[in-house]
Amino acid sequence: MHAAAGGVGLLLVQMAHNIGALVIGAVSTEQKAKLARQAGADEVILYTQVDFEAESKRLTGGKGVDVLYDSVGKTTFDKGLNVLRPRGYMVLYGGSSGPVPPFEPTVLNQKGSLFLTRPVVRERLEQSYSETGRPSIGPELALRILLIGYLYGITSERKLVEELRIHLAWRWFTGLGFDQGDSAPLHVLQEPARTVPGVETVRTTV
């Protein structure tokens, strides 16, 4: 997890930790490493001192991580793909070092049938709610929830869930962003289930 001590990073570390994931954070300084550990990171990589790719593989016994959350973009993207396990997820949600240059999609196949997503907060959250009446938790939705919390300055996971309940209920009631003909009962966001899609008996690593 890149930028693990940033605003979104700290929230993401807490949520991943709370669903039982093995959390590996990447930061630039010892001070930031301390913040990431306090938030729940199991391992912290100081990428200014060691190679992120090599250290990630060492920490996972060469298997790679299940999901990589990347807000950095250009300078971390290629190595990020290299640390994913087969069929792993790259969730690219920022570009602090610049946008990722165009690349050949077959690279994802060559590196192990990888998944790449570049989520947009509002549209994807509303689509999930509109289709199911209750957002399902997964790598993308977890990130979207965190970004909303970041935008509103919410640092407590429980407070964030409560605020989203109110927000989604209001949008459903007013019809903003949801199907006007939806006659389903009013559902609001439930606390994230403590499971990870596609990972049943193996502890997921982010």
Buried (B, 14 or more C-beta within 10 A) or exposed (E): BBBBBBBBBBBBBBBBBEBEBBBBBBBEEEEBBEBBBEBBBBBBBBBEEEEBBEBBBEBBEEBBBBBBBBBBBEBBBBBBBBBBBEEBBBBBBBBBBEEBEEEEEEEBEEBBEBEBBEBEBEEBBBBBBBEEBBBEBBBBBBBBBBBBBBEEEBEEBEEBBBBBBEBBBEBBEEEEBBEEEBEEEEBBBEEBEEEBEEBEEEEBBB
